[in-house]
């Protein structure tokens, strides 16, 4: 019997989950064993999972899970260097030149486990089968707009704590822009993808004029003076070898209307980072880092943006992923086999 173990997220401000109680009930009905860890922060309470027939485990108990269990989480594991003997489904952030990725792969090599990276669960055409991208773009553009409003008033973006739903987010950000008395324009690169669509939709909902770019507009490799003509730039592309630099030190020092970069892709430690102006992700407590003055230039690079709208983003993502989770019984085929092959390649 396939055994899926849903672990509690252990990083701060991570309230999402990749399986809803309804999804768990569907997996149980299909003959799967499902264990769900308790969590003090998960946006969806444990009672629904209990009612769905799931086994309930203590928070953080996944290292003691049976060897055959497949551990399912979203964000990274505690960086304690311990070997990883289980099969894990998660965002590993280990395949794009991230400097922390080797340490994770070394842990899998030491323990004999396997990483099924959620970012690399793809169909036969190479398209991802599930993504949080839309809500990452939506929330990332919202925090970028808050940063612009704070800067317009002579300050810097304050702490963010998340929103109960999209309506509350729009109300808060709209009020901040109104108080600042300055409505920016925005340029979104990657506008044809999920992330870019979410960012552009947020801008339109707030009355921010948005320019949508994708591969055709960036194919010449730069420079890109149009970016500097907008108040907000949203980077929503998947970094890879050959990705051009969109805004580097020279652009930051140039004359520009640009005040805020929303780096939703957020790969500061990647060799392919198209915004090489910062070295670490920002956080909910400090949403931006100021990288230039006269005029100010702030970068928003929170790496768990969808958790700012945890219930909506969880329900959306879990719905996309559920058909693939149903196929875990044939983990040596299809989507899962492709993910394992990618892992073996980078290992």
C-alpha positions as CSV (number, residue, x, y, z in Angstrom):
1,X,0.0,0.0,0.0
2,X,1.3,3.4,-1.0
3,X,1.9,5.5,2.2
4,X,1.9,9.3,1.8
5,X,3.1,11.2,4.9
6,X,2.2,15.0,4.9
7,X,4.7,16.7,7.1
8,X,4.2,20.0,8.9
9,X,6.1,22.9,7.4
10,X,9.0,23.9,9.6
11,X,10.1,27.2,8.2
12,X,8.7,30.5,9.6
13,X,5.7,32.0,8.0
14,X,4.9,28.9,5.9
15,X,1.2,28.1,6.3
16,X,0.5,26.3,3.1
17,X,-0.1,22.6,2.4
18,X,-0.2,20.6,-0.8
19,X,-3.1,18.3,0.2
20,X,-6.6,19.3,1.4
21,X,-8.8,17.1,3.5
22,X,-11.0,16.5,0.4
23,X,-7.9,15.4,-1.5
24,X,-6.8,13.2,1.3
25,X,-10.3,11.5,1.4
26,X,-9.9,10.9,-2.4
27,X,-6.5,9.3,-1.9
28,X,-7.9,7.1,0.9
29,X,-10.8,6.0,-1.2
30,X,-8.3,5.0,-3.9
31,X,-6.6,2.7,-1.4
32,X,-3.7,4.9,-0.2
33,X,-2.5,5.2,3.4
34,X,-2.3,8.9,4.4
35,X,-0.6,10.3,7.5
36,X,-0.8,14.0,8.3
37,X,1.3,15.7,10.9
38,X,-0.3,18.1,13.3
39,X,0.7,21.8,12.7
40,X,0.4,24.9,14.7
41,X,0.4,27.1,11.6
42,X,-1.2,25.2,8.7
43,X,-4.0,27.3,7.1
44,X,-6.2,24.2,7.0
45,X,-6.9,22.6,10.4
46,X,-6.2,19.0,11.4
47,X,-9.8,18.1,12.1
48,X,-10.7,17.8,8.5
49,X,-7.9,15.4,7.8
50,X,-8.9,13.3,10.8
51,X,-12.5,13.2,9.5
52,X,-11.1,12.1,6.1
53,X,-9.7,9.0,7.8
54,X,-6.0,10.1,7.8
55,X,-3.7,8.9,10.5
56,X,-2.5,11.9,12.6
57,X,1.2,12.2,13.7
58,X,3.1,14.6,15.9
59,X,4.5,17.7,14.2
60,X,8.0,17.2,12.9
61,X,7.9,13.4,13.4
62,X,8.6,12.6,9.7
63,X,12.3,11.5,10.3
64,X,10.8,8.5,12.2
65,X,8.3,7.6,9.5
66,X,8.4,4.1,8.1
67,X,11.1,3.7,5.5
68,X,8.5,3.0,2.7
69,X,6.6,6.3,3.5
70,X,6.8,9.1,0.9
71,X,7.3,12.4,2.8
72,X,5.4,15.2,1.3
73,X,6.0,18.9,2.2
74,X,6.4,22.1,0.3
75,X,9.4,24.2,1.5
76,X,12.8,23.2,2.6
77,X,13.8,20.9,5.4
78,X,15.7,22.0,8.5
79,X,19.4,22.4,7.5
80,X,20.9,20.0,10.0
81,X,23.0,18.0,7.6
82,X,21.4,14.7,8.5
83,X,21.2,12.0,5.8
84,X,17.9,11.6,4.1
85,X,16.8,8.0,3.6
86,X,13.2,8.6,2.6
87,X,11.6,9.5,-0.7
88,X,10.6,13.2,-0.4
89,X,8.2,15.3,-2.5
90,X,9.1,19.0,-2.0
91,X,10.6,22.1,-3.6
92,X,14.3,21.3,-3.3
93,X,15.8,24.4,-5.0
94,X,18.8,22.3,-5.9
95,X,19.0,22.2,-9.7
96,X,19.6,25.8,-10.9
97,X,23.0,26.4,-9.5
98,X,21.8,27.4,-6.0
99,X,24.7,27.3,-3.7
100,X,22.7,25.6,-1.0
101,X,21.4,22.9,-3.4
102,X,24.6,20.8,-3.2
103,X,24.2,20.4,0.6
104,X,20.7,19.0,0.1
105,X,21.8,16.6,-2.6
106,X,24.7,15.5,-0.5
107,X,22.2,14.6,2.3
108,X,20.1,12.5,-0.2
109,X,23.3,10.8,-1.4
110,X,24.4,10.0,2.1
111,X,21.0,8.6,3.1
112,X,20.0,6.9,-0.1
113,X,16.7,8.8,-0.4
114,X,15.1,10.3,-3.5
115,X,13.9,13.9,-4.2
116,X,10.8,14.3,-6.4
117,X,11.1,18.1,-6.8
118,X,7.7,19.7,-7.2
119,X,9.2,22.2,-9.6
120,X,10.2,19.4,-11.9
121,X,7.0,17.4,-12.0
122,X,6.3,17.7,-15.7
123,X,4.1,16.2,-18.4
124,X,5.4,14.7,-21.7
125,X,5.8,18.2,-23.1
126,X,7.9,19.5,-20.2
127,X,5.1,21.6,-18.7
128,X,4.7,21.6,-15.0
129,X,1.7,19.7,-13.8
130,X,1.1,22.0,-10.8
131,X,2.4,25.4,-9.7
132,X,1.8,28.0,-7.1
133,X,2.9,30.6,-9.6
134,X,-0.3,32.6,-10.0
135,X,-0.6,33.4,-6.4
136,X,3.2,34.0,-6.1
137,X,2.8,36.6,-8.8
138,X,-0.3,38.1,-7.3
139,X,1.1,38.4,-3.8
140,X,4.5,39.5,-5.0
141,X,3.0,42.3,-7.0
142,X,1.0,43.3,-4.0
143,X,4.0,43.6,-1.7
144,X,5.9,45.4,-4.5
145,X,3.1,47.9,-4.6
146,X,3.2,48.3,-0.8
147,X,7.0,48.9,-1.1
148,X,6.3,51.6,-3.8
149,X,3.7,53.3,-1.6
150,X,6.0,53.3,1.5
151,X,8.9,54.7,-0.6
152,X,6.6,57.5,-2.0
153,X,5.9,58.5,1.6
154,X,9.6,58.6,2.4
155,X,9.8,55.2,4.2
156,X,10.5,51.6,3.5
157,X,8.1,48.7,3.2
158,X,6.9,47.6,6.7
159,X,6.4,44.0,7.9
160,X,3.8,41.9,6.1
161,X,1.7,39.3,7.9
162,X,-0.5,37.8,5.3
163,X,-4.1,38.2,4.4
164,X,-7.2,36.1,5.1
165,X,-8.2,36.4,1.4
166,X,-7.8,38.3,-1.8
167,X,-10.4,40.9,-0.9
168,X,-8.5,41.9,2.2
169,X,-5.3,42.1,0.3
170,X,-6.7,44.4,-2.3
171,X,-8.3,46.6,0.3
172,X,-5.0,47.0,2.2
173,X,-2.8,47.6,-0.8
174,X,-5.3,50.0,-2.4
175,X,-5.5,52.0,0.7
176,X,-1.7,52.3,0.9
177,X,-1.4,53.5,-2.6
178,X,-4.2,56.0,-2.1
179,X,-2.5,57.4,1.0
180,X,0.8,57.7,-0.9
181,X,-1.0,59.7,-3.6
182,X,1.1,58.1,-6.4
183,X,0.0,55.3,-8.7
184,X,3.0,53.7,-10.5
185,X,3.2,51.9,-13.8
186,X,4.6,48.4,-13.8
187,X,6.4,46.1,-16.3
188,X,6.1,42.3,-15.9
189,X,8.5,40.0,-17.6
190,X,7.2,36.5,-18.0
191,X,3.6,37.8,-18.4
192,X,2.5,34.8,-20.4
193,X,3.2,32.4,-17.5
194,X,1.3,31.7,-14.3
195,X,3.5,34.0,-12.2
196,X,3.3,36.9,-14.6
197,X,-0.4,36.5,-15.1
198,X,-1.0,36.7,-11.4
199,X,1.3,39.8,-11.1
200,X,-0.4,41.5,-14.0
201,X,-3.9,40.7,-12.7
202,X,-3.0,42.3,-9.3
203,X,-1.8,45.4,-11.0
204,X,-4.9,45.7,-13.1
205,X,-7.1,45.2,-10.1
206,X,-5.4,48.1,-8.4
207,X,-5.5,50.4,-11.4
208,X,-1.7,50.2,-12.0
209,X,-0.9,50.5,-15.7
210,X,0.9,47.3,-16.7
211,X,3.2,46.5,-19.6
212,X,3.3,42.7,-20.3
213,X,6.6,41.3,-21.7
214,X,7.6,37.7,-22.4
215,X,10.3,35.9,-24.4
216,X,9.8,37.8,-27.6
217,X,10.6,41.2,-26.0
218,X,13.7,39.9,-24.2
219,X,15.1,37.7,-27.0
220,X,17.7,40.4,-28.0
221,X,19.5,39.9,-24.7
222,X,19.5,43.5,-23.5
223,X,20.0,46.2,-22.4
224,X,16.4,46.9,-21.5
225,X,15.9,50.7,-20.9
226,X,12.1,50.2,-20.9
227,X,12.4,48.5,-17.5
228,X,13.9,51.7,-16.1
229,X,11.0,53.8,-17.4
230,X,8.5,52.0,-15.0
231,X,8.0,52.5,-11.3
232,X,7.8,48.8,-10.6
233,X,9.5,45.9,-12.4
234,X,8.2,42.3,-11.7
235,X,10.6,39.5,-12.7
236,X,8.5,36.4,-13.2
237,X,10.7,34.2,-15.3
238,X,12.3,30.8,-14.7
239,X,16.0,31.4,-14.5
240,X,18.2,29.2,-16.7
241,X,21.5,29.3,-18.5
242,X,21.5,32.1,-21.0
243,X,18.9,34.2,-19.1
244,X,19.9,37.9,-19.6
245,X,20.5,40.4,-16.9
246,X,17.4,42.6,-16.6
247,X,18.7,45.1,-14.0
248,X,22.3,45.1,-12.9
249,X,24.6,47.5,-11.1
250,X,24.9,49.8,-14.1
251,X,21.1,50.1,-14.5
252,X,20.7,50.7,-10.8
253,X,23.1,53.7,-11.0
254,X,21.5,55.1,-14.1
255,X,18.7,57.7,-14.3
256,X,15.5,55.8,-13.8
257,X,11.9,56.0,-12.8
258,X,12.3,52.5,-11.4
259,X,11.8,52.4,-7.7
260,X,10.9,48.8,-6.8
261,X,11.9,45.4,-8.3
262,X,9.6,42.5,-7.4
263,X,11.8,39.5,-7.9
264,X,9.1,36.9,-7.6
265,X,11.3,34.3,-9.2
266,X,13.7,34.9,-6.3
267,X,17.0,33.1,-7.1
268,X,19.5,35.4,-5.4
269,X,22.1,32.6,-5.0
270,X,21.7,31.2,-8.5
271,X,24.4,31.7,-11.1
272,X,21.6,32.7,-13.5
273,X,20.0,35.4,-11.4
274,X,18.7,38.1,-13.8
275,X,18.7,40.7,-11.0
276,X,22.2,40.5,-9.6
277,X,21.8,43.3,-7.1
278,X,21.3,41.3,-3.9
279,X,22.4,38.0,-2.3
280,X,19.7,36.8,0.0
281,X,15.9,36.5,-0.1
282,X,13.9,39.0,1.9
283,X,11.4,38.1,4.5
284,X,7.9,38.9,5.9
285,X,9.5,41.0,8.7
286,X,11.8,42.9,6.2
287,X,10.1,42.6,2.8
288,X,12.6,44.6,0.8
289,X,16.3,45.3,0.7
290,X,17.4,48.8,-0.5
291,X,20.1,48.4,-3.1
292,X,20.5,52.0,-4.3
293,X,19.9,55.6,-3.3
294,X,19.1,58.9,-5.0
295,X,16.6,57.8,-6.0
296,X,15.9,54.8,-3.8
297,X,15.7,51.3,-5.4
298,X,14.1,48.5,-3.3
299,X,14.0,44.8,-4.1
300,X,11.2,42.5,-2.9
301,X,12.4,38.9,-3.0
302,X,10.2,36.9,-0.5
303,X,10.6,33.2,-1.4
304,X,7.3,32.0,0.0
305,X,4.9,34.6,-1.4
306,X,1.9,32.3,-1.9
307,X,1.7,31.8,1.8
308,X,0.6,35.4,2.2
309,X,-2.7,34.0,0.8
310,X,-2.3,30.5,2.3
311,X,-5.8,29.0,2.0
312,X,-6.5,30.2,-1.5
313,X,-3.1,29.2,-2.8
314,X,-3.2,25.8,-1.0
315,X,-6.6,24.9,-2.4
316,X,-5.6,25.9,-5.9
317,X,-2.3,24.0,-5.9
318,X,-3.7,20.9,-4.2
319,X,-6.4,20.7,-6.8
320,X,-3.8,20.8,-9.6
321,X,-1.6,18.2,-7.9
322,X,-4.2,15.7,-6.8
323,X,-4.4,13.7,-10.1
324,X,-0.7,13.2,-10.0
325,X,-0.7,12.1,-6.3
326,X,-3.2,9.5,-7.3
327,X,-0.5,8.0,-9.5
328,X,2.0,7.5,-6.7
329,X,1.3,3.8,-6.8
330,X,3.1,3.8,-10.2
331,X,5.9,6.0,-9.0
332,X,8.3,4.4,-11.5
333,X,6.3,5.7,-14.4
334,X,5.2,9.0,-16.0
335,X,5.6,12.2,-14.1
336,X,7.3,10.6,-11.1
337,X,9.8,8.7,-13.2
338,X,10.7,11.9,-15.0
339,X,11.2,13.7,-11.7
340,X,13.4,10.9,-10.4
341,X,15.5,10.9,-13.6
342,X,16.1,14.7,-13.1
343,X,17.2,14.0,-9.5
344,X,19.6,11.3,-10.6
345,X,21.1,13.6,-13.2
346,X,21.9,16.3,-10.7
347,X,22.9,13.9,-8.0
